[in-house]
Amino acid sequence: MELVSGDFIVVNAGDDVSLPERTEALVEIWLSSREKVKLVHSATLRIDEHGNSLRYRAPRTEMQQDITPDQIIIKCLCVIGATAGWTRDVFLNFGPLGESLLNEDHIIPFRAAILGSIEYTPDALVKHREGGVSACAGRGPGHEYLYGFSHKSRLWDYLVDLHILKSSLNYTYPKKNEVEKVCRVRTQTMRFMIDLAETPKLKRWGLLPRAVRLSRKHQQLSPLKNWARYTFDVLYMKYVDWRAARKI
């Protein structure tokens, strides 16, 4: 982004395929807003590693509508990053993302919503490839939740909340205090869940006092529940896989 001179930037992820009309469609939306829109994003057509079409995919319903900065962070909302185009001032006003962030799908829309508005088109303008870091391990939904892509997503979300707190002076927006309060609580509970996943099984018993303290401090049972899920992970994975099989 430091090398960019254009006013509107359309990104292209290396393993995805942009349709020929993508840039024109995004720019038209931006120009029709008289440049008040700071980010434009779209739906995608999912493809496999060989380029075969799988299904249509859209972002969460909230991200298809007018959205505020606080809603993006509090509700953990994001765009499908591979579909986005944004204005250069999203970086000029706030600086680089920093090396601590592993995912831009939350922060760039957050910045764009502070500066102006976000616009969505339901047209699938990108063939979005499944696989790579977004791939599931294929070992069942129980393992996926504890150790698969869901675990990676929690790490990414944790780093976003941490970025919001550490970069507090860079951002001014409505309901800022409320957002930072949510981030402070969530970073503690998410960090605990990440530590559970990355701690050897026998040592997880030593994390029980921390689970109790967090549950009391934030008046929620999730730290204790997560401790039980990871400490008795074999039983939990069998239960989740059984529930999933019943729904088929």
N, C-alpha and C positions, 0 to 999 in steps of 0.2 A: 504493500500500500504506500510505502514511502517513495516508490518510484512512479506512482500513478500521477498523471497530469489531467485526465479526463474528469468531468463532473459527475458522471454516472458510470458505475463499474459493474459489469456483469461477470460473475465468477464462473469458472468451469472446472469442476472436480475431475481429476485425471482419469478416474475409472468410470465416469458417466458419459452420456451422449446427449448433447443439446440438439433439439430439433432446429431446423433451418430458420424458423420464424421466431425463435425464442427471444433473441436480443431486440428485434423490432417490436414484439409484443410488450416486453417490459418497459422499453423506452417510451412507447406510446402512452402507457399508463402514467409514467412519471411526468411526461411533458403535458398531458391533459390536466394534470393537477396544478399546473403552473409551478412545478417543482416544490410543492408543499409536501408531497409524498417523499419520504426519505428511504424507504425500502419497499421493493416489490418482490413478491414470491408467488409460486405457483404450485399446482399439483404435479405429480410425477406418474410415469408408467414404470413399474418395477420390472427389471429384467434380471435374468440369471447370469452366471459368469460367461456363458456362451452367447449372450445377447438375445435369448428367447424371452418373449413377453410373458409376464406373470400376472400382474394385476394393477389396477389403478390405485393410487394412494394419495390421500389428501392430508394436510395437517389437521390438528384438533380443531373442532368447530370454533372455539374461541379465537383462534388465530386467523380465521377466515373473516372476522369482523373487525370493527374499530376496536383497538386495544390500547390500554394505558401502560406505562412503564411498570407501575406497581403490580398490575395484574400478571404481567409476564413473569416477574420474579416470584411472587407469592404463589401462583398456581403452577410454577415450573413449566411455562409454555415456551414453545420454540417454533421456528419455521423449519422446513426441510432445507437445510443449509445449501445443498447443492442446487437449489432452484432460485436462489436469491440474487438480486441486483440492488445496489445501494448507492447513495450519494457519497462523494468524497468527504464531506464535512462530518460524516459519522466517525471518521478517524481524525480529521483535522481538529475537531473540537475536544476529543478525549484522548488522543494519542494511541500508541500501539496496544494490542490486547495484552501483551506480556507472555512470557514463556510458561507461566503456571497454568494457563488455560489449555485444555486439550480439545475443546469443542466450542465453536463460535455461534452455534445455532440459537443460543439464548441471549448472549451479550450484544451482538450486533442489532437484533430487533429491539432490545432494551434501549440501546443508544438511539436508534432511529425514532422510537416512540417518544423519547425526551425531546428531540429536535423538531418533530413534526408528526406525520402519520405513516401508517403501514397499509399497503394495498395488496389484495390477493386476487389472483385469477384462477378459476377452476380448471383452466386448460392445462393438460399435461404437456409441459414444454421441455421436460427432461426425461430421458430414459435412465432411471436411477438403478445402479447395479447392486444387487445383493451380494454379500460376501465380505471378505477382508475383516476389518475390525468390527464391522456390524454383523458378522456372521454368528449364528447360534451354534453351540457346541454339538447339538444333536443328541444330547444325552438325557432328554426328558425335561419337562417343564419345572420339576423340582430342582434339578441341578442348574437349569438355566436361571432360575430366580436367585439361588444362593451364590453361584459361582460363574455364571455365564454373562451374556450381554447385559442383563439387568444389573449385575454387579458393576460392570464398566460404566453403565449409565449413572449409577449412584455416585461413582467417583467423579464423573464429569459434572454432575449437579452440585456436588460438594465443593468443587473447585470454583464453580460459578458463584455460589454464595460467599465463599471466602474472598473472591475477587471483589464482590460488592462491598464487603466490610472493609477490606484493606484499601480500596480506592474510593472511600466515602467522599473525600474532598473533591474528587473529579466530577461527581454527579450531583445535580440539583434537580429535584422533581417532586410532584405532589406525593404525599403519604410516605415520604422517605423514612421517617422514624418507624413507621409500622413495618415497612419492608425490612429494615435493618434488624428489628426485633425478631421477625420471623427467621431471618438468615442466621442470627446468633443461636437460636434454639435448634434450627435444622442442622447447622454445621456440627453441633455437638452430637446429635442423635445419628446423623449420617456417618460421621467419623467413627463412631462406635460400631456401627454396622459394617463399615469397611474393615475396621480392625478385627472384628470377629471373623470375617471371611479370610483374612490374611494371617491369622494366628493358628498355629498347630492345634489340632483337635484337643489333645489332653490339656493344653494350657488355657483353653477357653473357660475351664472351671474357675480359674483365677480372675476372670473378668466379671464374675457374678456381682461382687460388691459395686463395681462401676455401673452395672445395669440397674441395681437397686437405687444408687444415688441419682442417676439420671431420671429414673421413673418418678422418684419423689420430687426432684427439683422442678421438673416440667409437668408434673401431675398427668403423666400418660404411661400406659402400660407397654408401649411399643419397644422400649429398650429391653424389658424383661422377656417379651415375646420373641424378639430377635435373638436374644441370648439362647433361649430354649431351642429355636429353630436351628441355630448353628451348632450348639452343643450336642444335640440329638439329630444331626443332619440326615443320617441314614433313614431314620424313622420319618422325618419330615418329608424327605424327597419321595419316599414310597407313598406317603399319604397324598401329596400333591399329584403325583403321577396317577394314582388310583382315581382321584377326583376328576382329573383331565380325561381319563379313559372312559369314565361313566358318561361324560358329556358328548362323546363322539357318537 
